[in-house]
Structure formats: structure tokens, C-alpha cells
Amino acid sequence: MQMTRADRSRLAEWWFTVDHVLIVAILVLMLSGLVLSLAASPAIAQKKELATFYFFERHIVFTILGFVMMIALSFMPPSMARRAAAVLLVGSIAALVWVLLDSDTINGARRWLSVAGLSVQPSEFAKPATVMIIAWLFAEAKRVPDMPAMPMALALGALVCGLLILQPDVGQTVLLAGVCGAMYLLAGLPLAGAAVLIGVGFCGLIAAYFVFPHVHDRIDRFINASAELNSQASRAFDSFAQGGFFGRGPGEGTIKTRFPDAHTDYIYAVLAEEYGAIACLALAALFGFIVIKALISALDEPRAANRLAIQGLAIMFGLQALINMGVNVGLLPATGMTLPFISAGGSSILAISITLGMLLALTRQRADSASYELPEFAMNNATGGAAFGKH
């Protein structure tokens, strides 16, 4: 079937307005995750006395579900994507409260809910929803000074970060707070407020070091890495040394058998040992390409709320990948942060799919973009509306 610009179907509208390059790059990243899951997860499954391809098969299922969700979300106009984010935010906040009140403690933290036999991590879904709504509030604070959008944004950010820190999940808290801070600056809001936010964030990090024993231990182990020769961090570093430029070959890695988290937090180290530093750089470049492509698209977006949301979602996606890779190469202390679409974890894969689905929806070329001429039906669908209206 061949679509033309004369075709008035919704599928044709989507096809001629969505960013094809961005979709292809994301698809390559998803397929890369499947390849690396096949390399890293069988050894972990066997150690846990599960079927050899247990984690790999789950990764396939969640990747397919994630891709379908991403494409479905990309059909939405910005207004509908914002409404979907608002619904997701309310549900995520309720789930975060539920986690604190009624969930099992695993490794000293309450982060997971059991739903239909599956473990769900609500914090993963709260991130894109929070970024979308705070981007809109920051834009409104700039556009309509009389509207109490700024206090609402700060209250929302404080509420979500507070629920995350109570789990405790310092890594996700730092990630979300950093992204919201970046959006504040990009919105052109007063620098004095940014200085206050930075100060609060810095004090929060110091408090986390003294209040949470696991944060204290991770930072201490990071500072005194030479004393922990058998830690996961030291093994990850060894994998880069043993892999060299071109790796030992698919399936030839041995360090992954000594990693309890080889299929999640330290899958980048598995890539280094089996495929080499060149493959690691290529994967990092792919993440960078997706982020830069999205940020370039944001430059052409005339509406501040959409532009800030694109920038926030792209920065969050890239910063999460950067943190995970930084931990693997020994530049950052362990955080428990997953590598988007590469690490195992159903909640992570689905939440990243939602993030990029919203990103694709916001970066679609619409009638208000002077650089792109749409078919007449798209022009009609894209006109009208206010902040939470058509655009």
C-alpha cells in the first residue's frame, strides 16, 4: 500500500508528519537491547535457576509492547499527549503512595508493586508524566505571570521527588530534579530562582549522604574504589580492559557470570567485554543522536509548552543513559539506573517507550511549522485551541 499526500486517513497524516529518522534510530536502539539481552541474561537466569532464556523472552515481550505503545502515543496531538500525561501522573502519584503504604521492602527500599503477578515500578512512569506537566506549567508561568503556575510546578516537583526519596530512590530523584532544573533555565525564568533550586538540590544530596546508609556506602565505595577489588564496579572496569577495542566475541565474555546485575545495571560492561570499546562508543553515539535530533526539532517548535516538553523528555532520556554508562566506566557511584531499552526490566522499557512516544507526538510537523507544508486535512486538524486545547 502506497500513501500519498492526497490520502486523508489518520495513518497518512501520521506518516507524513512523524519524524522518520527518529523512529528508525529508536528502533535500532530497541533491537540493540535485544541483542545485548541475549548476550547478558542467560548466565543470570541460570544462576537464579530459571529457564535459560527467561529474561531474554521477557525482554522481547516488553520491547514489542513498548514499541506498540510508543507508536500509539505518537498519533496523539500535543494537547491529547498532555492530557494523557496528566492522567498518568495522577495514577503514578497514587501508585507511589501505595508503594510506601503497602509493598515489600527489597534491598532496603520500597519501589515495586505486584500487579497481576508482575512487579511494577511506579517511579519509572511518574518521570515522563511529571516532565510533561511541569513543562506546561513553566511555559504558562512565563506566558501568563498572573497565573500561579510557578508555585504549582514547584509543589508538583516537590511532591513527586518527596515520594521518590521516601522509598528511598535517590538516583531517580536526582535525575528528575536535574531535568526539571534544566527546563526551568530553558524556560527563561528568573536566575535567582535557579540559584535557590541549585542550593536546595545540593543540600538535599548532602542530607542523603548522611541519612541513607546505602547512599553513604555507595559513595564511600566509589571514592575508595581501589579497596574494593571484587566489587561490581571493579569488575565492570575490568570488562573494558579485557574487551579492548573489538571485544572477545559474542558469547565469549566471562565477567558477566560474576555480575548479579549483568542484565540490568551493568549490561554496558557486558557490551564492552564481548563487543569492545568501539561498540560502546557506537551505542553512546546512538543515544546522543536521538537526544540531539530531538533538541534540534525543539528549535522549530513555536509553542513554549511543547518546546520545553521536547527538551525535558530528551534531556531525561539522555541523562539516564549517561548516568548508567558513567557508573559502568567508573565515573559515577552506583545508582541502580537502567540503560534505556538495553537493560532488562519491564517497567523501564514501557516507561521509556511512553517517554519517546510523547516525544514523537510533540516533534511531529504541524500546520504551525513554517518549514513544512501539510496536506489540507492536517491543516484543518491542527488549527485552534489554547494551552490544553489543540496544541
C-alpha positions as CSV (number, residue, x, y, z in Angstrom):
1,M,0.0,0.0,0.0
2,Q,1.4,3.4,-1.0
3,M,0.3,6.5,0.8
4,T,0.1,9.9,-0.9
5,R,-0.5,13.4,0.5
6,A,-4.0,13.3,-1.0
7,D,-4.8,10.4,1.4
8,R,-7.0,11.8,4.2
9,S,-6.7,8.9,6.6
10,R,-5.2,9.4,10.0
11,L,-2.5,6.9,9.2
12,A,-1.4,9.0,6.2
13,E,-1.5,12.2,8.4
14,W,0.8,10.5,10.9
15,W,3.1,9.1,8.2
16,F,3.7,12.5,6.6
17,T,4.2,14.3,9.8
18,V,6.2,12.0,12.1
19,D,10.0,12.1,12.3
20,H,11.0,9.0,10.4
21,V,14.7,9.4,11.2
22,L,13.9,9.5,14.9
23,I,11.7,6.4,14.7
24,V,14.5,4.4,12.8
25,A,17.1,5.4,15.4
26,I,14.8,4.3,18.3
27,L,14.1,1.0,16.5
28,V,17.8,0.4,16.1
29,L,18.2,1.0,19.9
30,M,15.4,-1.4,20.7
31,L,17.0,-4.1,18.5
32,S,20.3,-3.5,20.1
33,G,18.7,-4.1,23.5
34,L,17.5,-7.5,22.4
35,V,21.0,-8.5,21.1
36,L,22.6,-7.4,24.4
37,S,19.9,-9.1,26.5
38,L,20.7,-12.4,24.6
39,A,24.4,-11.9,25.5
40,A,24.0,-11.0,29.1
41,S,20.8,-12.5,30.6
42,P,21.2,-16.3,30.1
43,A,24.0,-16.6,32.6
44,I,22.0,-14.7,35.2
45,A,18.9,-16.8,34.5
46,Q,20.9,-20.0,35.1
47,K,22.3,-18.6,38.4
48,K,18.8,-17.9,39.5
49,E,17.7,-21.4,38.5
50,L,15.3,-20.1,35.8
51,A,14.9,-21.1,32.2
52,T,18.0,-20.1,30.2
53,F,16.2,-17.5,28.1
54,Y,13.8,-16.4,30.7
55,F,15.0,-12.7,30.8
56,F,15.5,-12.6,27.1
57,E,12.0,-13.8,26.3
58,R,10.6,-11.2,28.7
59,H,12.7,-8.5,27.1
60,I,11.2,-9.4,23.7
61,V,7.7,-9.2,25.0
62,F,8.2,-5.9,26.7
63,T,10.0,-4.4,23.7
64,I,7.2,-5.3,21.4
65,L,4.6,-3.9,23.9
66,G,6.7,-0.8,24.3
67,F,7.0,-0.3,20.5
68,V,3.3,-0.6,20.1
69,M,2.7,1.9,23.0
70,M,5.2,4.3,21.5
71,I,3.6,4.3,18.1
72,A,0.1,4.7,19.5
73,L,1.2,7.7,21.6
74,S,2.9,9.3,18.6
75,F,-0.5,9.5,16.9
76,M,-1.7,12.0,19.6
77,P,-1.8,15.8,19.0
78,P,0.2,17.7,21.7
79,S,-3.0,18.5,23.7
80,M,-4.0,14.9,23.9
81,A,-0.5,13.9,24.9
82,R,-0.6,16.4,27.7
83,R,-3.9,15.1,28.9
84,A,-2.6,11.5,28.8
85,A,0.4,12.7,30.8
86,A,-1.9,14.3,33.4
87,V,-3.8,11.0,33.8
88,L,-0.6,9.0,34.0
89,L,0.7,11.5,36.6
90,V,-2.3,11.1,38.9
91,G,-2.1,7.3,38.6
92,S,1.7,7.3,39.2
93,I,1.4,9.5,42.3
94,A,-1.4,7.2,43.7
95,A,0.8,4.2,43.0
96,L,3.8,5.9,44.7
97,V,1.8,6.4,47.8
98,W,0.6,2.8,47.6
99,V,4.2,1.6,47.4
100,L,5.0,3.4,50.6
101,L,1.9,2.1,52.4
102,D,1.7,-1.5,51.2
103,S,4.7,-3.1,49.4
104,D,7.5,-5.3,50.4
105,T,11.0,-4.0,51.2
106,I,13.6,-5.3,48.8
107,N,17.2,-4.4,49.3
108,G,16.2,-1.7,51.8
109,A,13.8,0.1,49.5
110,R,10.0,0.1,48.8
111,R,9.8,0.7,45.0
112,W,7.8,-2.1,43.5
113,L,4.1,-3.1,43.4
114,S,2.9,-6.6,42.5
115,V,0.2,-6.3,39.8
116,A,-1.2,-9.5,38.2
117,G,1.9,-11.3,39.2
118,L,4.2,-8.7,37.7
119,S,6.5,-6.3,39.5
120,V,5.8,-2.7,38.6
121,Q,8.0,0.3,39.5
122,P,5.7,3.4,39.5
123,S,8.6,5.8,39.7
124,E,9.5,5.0,36.1
125,F,6.1,6.1,34.8
126,A,6.0,9.2,37.1
127,K,9.1,10.7,35.3
128,P,7.7,11.4,31.8
129,A,4.4,12.5,33.2
130,T,5.9,14.9,35.6
131,V,8.2,16.4,32.9
132,M,5.3,16.9,30.5
133,I,3.1,18.7,33.1
134,I,5.9,20.8,34.6
135,A,7.0,21.9,31.1
136,W,3.5,23.2,30.6
137,L,3.4,25.0,33.9
138,F,6.8,26.6,33.3
139,A,5.6,27.8,29.9
140,E,2.4,29.2,31.5
141,A,4.4,30.9,34.2
142,K,6.3,32.8,31.6
143,R,3.3,33.5,29.3
144,V,0.8,34.4,32.0
145,P,2.6,35.9,35.0
146,D,-0.7,36.3,37.0
147,M,-1.3,32.5,36.8
148,P,0.0,30.6,39.9
149,A,1.8,28.2,37.5
150,M,5.2,28.5,39.2
151,P,4.0,27.6,42.7
152,M,2.1,24.7,41.2
153,A,5.2,23.5,39.3
154,L,7.4,23.7,42.4
155,A,4.7,21.9,44.5
156,L,4.3,19.1,41.9
157,G,8.1,18.7,41.6
158,A,8.5,18.6,45.4
159,L,5.6,16.1,45.8
160,V,7.0,13.6,43.3
161,C,10.6,14.0,44.4
162,G,9.5,13.7,48.0
163,L,7.6,10.4,47.3
164,L,10.7,9.1,45.5
165,I,13.1,10.0,48.3
166,L,10.9,8.3,50.8
167,Q,11.2,4.9,49.0
168,P,14.2,5.8,49.0
169,D,15.3,6.2,45.4
170,V,18.0,8.9,45.4
171,G,19.1,8.2,41.8
172,Q,15.6,8.8,40.3
173,T,15.2,11.8,42.5
174,V,18.4,13.4,41.3
175,L,17.5,12.6,37.7
176,L,14.0,14.1,37.8
177,A,15.2,17.2,39.8
178,G,18.0,17.8,37.4
179,V,15.7,17.6,34.3
180,C,13.2,20.0,36.0
181,G,16.0,22.4,36.8
182,A,17.2,22.3,33.2
183,M,13.7,23.1,32.0
184,Y,13.5,26.0,34.4
185,L,16.6,27.5,32.8
186,L,15.4,26.8,29.3
187,A,12.1,28.5,30.0
188,G,13.9,31.7,30.6
189,L,12.6,32.1,34.2
190,P,14.5,34.3,36.8
191,L,18.1,33.1,37.5
192,A,17.6,33.9,41.2
193,G,15.1,31.0,41.4
194,A,17.5,28.7,39.6
195,A,20.2,29.6,42.2
196,V,17.7,28.7,45.0
197,L,16.8,25.4,43.3
198,I,20.5,24.5,42.9
199,G,21.2,25.3,46.6
200,V,18.2,23.2,47.7
201,G,19.4,20.3,45.5
202,F,22.9,20.5,46.8
203,C,21.8,20.4,50.4
204,G,19.5,17.5,49.5
205,L,22.4,15.5,48.2
206,I,24.4,16.2,51.4
207,A,21.5,15.2,53.5
208,A,21.0,11.9,51.5
209,Y,24.6,11.0,52.2
210,F,24.2,11.2,55.9
211,V,20.6,10.0,56.2
212,F,20.6,6.9,53.9
213,P,23.2,4.2,54.7
214,H,23.1,2.7,51.2
215,V,23.9,6.2,49.7
216,H,26.7,6.6,52.2
217,D,28.2,3.2,51.4
218,R,28.0,3.6,47.6
219,I,29.7,7.0,47.7
220,D,32.4,5.7,50.0
221,R,33.0,2.7,47.8
222,F,33.2,5.0,44.8
223,I,35.8,7.2,46.5
224,N,37.8,4.3,47.8
225,A,37.4,2.1,44.7
226,S,40.9,0.6,44.9
227,A,39.9,-1.0,48.2
228,E,37.0,-2.9,46.6
229,L,38.8,-5.1,44.1
230,N,36.0,-7.6,43.9
231,S,33.1,-5.1,43.7
232,Q,30.7,-4.9,40.7
233,A,32.3,-1.5,39.8
234,S,35.8,-3.0,39.6
235,R,34.5,-6.0,37.6
236,A,32.9,-3.6,35.2
237,F,36.1,-1.7,34.8
238,D,37.9,-5.0,34.1
239,S,35.4,-5.8,31.4
240,F,36.5,-2.7,29.4
241,A,40.2,-3.7,29.8
242,Q,39.6,-7.3,28.7
243,G,37.3,-6.4,25.8
244,G,39.8,-3.9,24.2
245,F,38.7,-2.2,21.1
246,F,36.9,-5.0,19.3
247,G,35.8,-7.3,22.2
248,R,36.3,-11.0,22.8
249,G,33.4,-12.0,20.6
250,P,29.7,-12.7,21.1
251,G,29.1,-15.1,24.0
252,E,32.8,-15.2,24.9
253,G,32.6,-12.9,27.9
254,T,33.3,-14.3,31.4
255,I,32.9,-11.4,33.8
256,K,29.1,-11.4,33.2
257,T,28.9,-14.7,35.1
258,R,30.2,-12.9,38.2
259,F,27.7,-10.0,37.9
260,P,24.4,-10.3,39.8
261,D,23.2,-7.3,37.7
262,A,24.8,-8.1,34.4
263,H,21.5,-7.9,32.6
264,T,20.4,-4.6,34.2
265,D,22.7,-2.0,35.8
266,Y,25.9,-3.4,34.2
267,I,24.9,-4.5,30.8
268,Y,27.1,-1.8,29.3
269,A,30.1,-3.6,30.8
270,V,28.9,-6.9,29.1
271,L,28.9,-5.0,25.8
272,A,32.4,-3.8,26.4
273,E,33.8,-7.2,27.1
274,E,32.1,-9.1,24.2
275,Y,31.9,-6.4,21.5
276,G,34.6,-3.9,22.6
277,A,35.1,-0.2,23.1
278,I,34.1,0.6,19.5
279,A,30.6,-0.9,20.1
280,C,30.3,1.0,23.4
281,L,31.1,4.3,21.6
282,A,28.6,3.4,18.8
283,L,25.9,2.8,21.3
284,A,26.7,6.0,23.2
285,A,26.6,7.8,19.8
286,L,23.2,6.4,19.1
287,F,21.8,7.7,22.4
288,G,23.5,11.1,21.6
289,F,22.0,11.2,18.1
290,I,18.4,10.6,19.4
291,V,18.8,13.4,22.0
292,I,20.4,15.9,19.6
293,K,17.8,15.1,16.9
294,A,15.0,15.8,19.4
295,L,16.6,19.0,20.6
296,I,17.1,20.3,17.1
297,S,13.4,19.6,16.4
298,A,12.5,21.6,19.5
299,L,14.2,24.7,18.0
300,D,11.4,24.7,15.3
301,E,8.6,24.4,17.8
302,P,6.9,27.8,18.2
303,R,4.9,26.9,21.3
304,A,6.8,27.1,24.6
305,A,5.0,24.3,26.3
306,N,5.7,21.9,23.5
307,R,9.3,23.0,23.1
308,L,10.0,22.7,26.8
309,A,8.4,19.2,26.9
310,I,10.5,18.0,24.0
311,Q,13.7,19.4,25.6
312,G,12.8,17.9,29.0
313,L,11.9,14.5,27.7
314,A,15.1,14.4,25.5
315,I,17.3,15.5,28.3
316,M,15.8,12.9,30.7
317,F,16.3,10.1,28.2
318,G,19.9,11.1,27.5
319,L,20.8,11.9,31.1
320,Q,19.6,8.5,32.3
321,A,21.7,6.8,29.6
322,L,24.7,8.9,30.6
323,I,24.4,8.1,34.3
324,N,24.2,4.4,33.6
325,M,27.2,4.5,31.3
326,G,29.1,6.7,33.8
327,V,28.6,4.1,36.5
328,N,29.8,1.3,34.2
329,V,33.0,3.1,33.4
330,G,33.7,4.1,37.0
331,L,33.0,7.8,36.7
332,L,29.9,7.8,39.0
333,P,28.9,5.8,42.0
334,A,26.3,3.1,41.6
335,T,22.7,4.4,41.2
336,G,20.6,1.5,40.1
337,M,19.7,3.4,36.9
338,T,18.8,1.3,33.9
339,L,20.2,1.9,30.4
340,P,17.1,2.8,28.3
341,F,15.9,-0.2,26.1
342,I,19.1,-2.1,26.8
343,S,18.8,-3.1,30.5
344,A,16.2,-5.7,31.5
345,G,13.1,-4.5,33.3
346,G,9.5,-4.3,32.1
347,S,8.7,-1.0,33.9
348,S,11.8,0.7,32.5
349,I,11.2,-0.4,28.9
350,L,7.5,0.6,29.0
351,A,8.2,3.9,30.7
352,I,10.9,4.8,28.2
353,S,8.5,3.8,25.4
354,I,6.0,6.3,26.8
355,T,8.7,8.9,27.0
356,L,9.7,8.6,23.4
357,G,6.1,8.1,22.3
358,M,5.3,11.6,23.7
359,L,8.5,12.9,22.2
360,L,7.4,11.7,18.7
361,A,4.0,13.2,19.2
362,L,5.4,16.6,20.1
363,T,8.0,16.6,17.3
364,R,5.5,15.8,14.5
365,Q,5.4,18.6,11.9
366,R,2.2,20.5,12.2
367,A,0.5,23.4,10.4
368,D,2.1,26.0,12.7
369,S,5.6,25.0,11.5
370,A,6.5,27.2,8.6
371,S,9.2,24.8,7.4
372,Y,6.7,22.1,6.4
373,E,3.7,22.1,4.2
374,L,0.9,19.7,5.4
375,P,-1.9,18.3,3.4
376,E,-5.2,20.2,3.8
377,F,-6.7,17.6,6.2
378,A,-3.7,18.1,8.6
379,M,-4.1,21.9,8.4
380,N,-7.7,21.5,9.5
381,N,-6.9,19.2,12.3
382,A,-4.1,21.3,13.7
383,T,-5.9,24.7,13.9
384,G,-7.4,26.3,17.0
385,G,-7.0,25.6,20.7
386,A,-5.3,27.0,23.7
387,A,-2.7,25.8,26.2
388,F,-4.5,22.5,27.0
389,G,-6.5,22.7,23.7
390,K,-5.5,21.7,20.2
391,H,-1.8,22.5,20.7
